[in-house]
Amino acid sequence: MLTILLAMLEDEEDQRKFLKLHTAYEQKLYRIALKILRSHELAEDAVQQS
């Protein structure tokens, strides 16, 4: 999914910015999901689906 989104961005600068945002929010989403679900596997699945 991430690869598809990056392919939609033509400019390398836009790709870099998107990856920076994705990384920052992915980590936050994972921590929140882990607190709620109390399972590393379920939290990882939830973040990947979001």
C-alpha positions as CSV (number, residue, x, y, z in Angstrom):
1,M,0.0,0.0,0.0
2,L,2.8,2.4,0.9
3,T,4.5,1.7,-2.4
4,I,1.3,2.6,-4.3
5,L,0.9,5.9,-2.5
6,L,4.5,6.8,-3.1
7,A,4.2,6.0,-6.8
8,M,1.3,8.5,-7.0
9,L,3.7,11.3,-5.9
10,E,5.8,12.3,-8.9
11,D,8.2,14.7,-7.1
12,E,10.9,13.2,-4.9
13,E,10.6,16.0,-2.4
14,D,6.9,15.1,-2.0
15,Q,7.8,11.5,-1.5
16,R,10.3,12.4,1.2
17,K,7.8,14.6,3.0
18,F,5.1,11.9,2.8
19,L,7.5,9.2,4.2
20,K,8.4,11.5,7.1
21,L,4.8,12.1,8.0
22,H,3.9,8.4,7.5
23,T,6.8,7.3,9.8
24,A,5.9,9.8,12.5
25,Y,2.2,8.9,12.6
26,E,2.7,5.2,12.2
27,Q,4.7,5.1,15.4
28,K,2.0,7.1,17.3
29,L,-0.8,5.0,15.9
30,Y,1.1,1.8,17.0
31,R,1.5,3.1,20.5
32,I,-2.2,4.0,20.8
33,A,-3.3,0.7,19.3
34,L,-1.0,-1.3,21.6
35,K,-2.5,0.5,24.7
36,I,-6.0,-0.3,23.5
37,L,-5.5,-3.8,22.1
38,R,-2.7,-5.0,24.5
39,S,-1.2,-7.2,21.8
40,H,1.8,-6.4,19.6
41,E,0.4,-8.5,16.7
42,L,-3.1,-6.9,16.8
43,A,-1.6,-3.4,17.1
44,E,0.6,-3.9,14.2
45,D,-2.3,-5.3,12.1
46,A,-4.5,-2.3,13.1
47,V,-1.8,0.2,12.0
48,Q,-1.2,-1.5,8.7
49,Q,-4.9,-1.5,7.9
50,S,-5.3,2.2,8.8
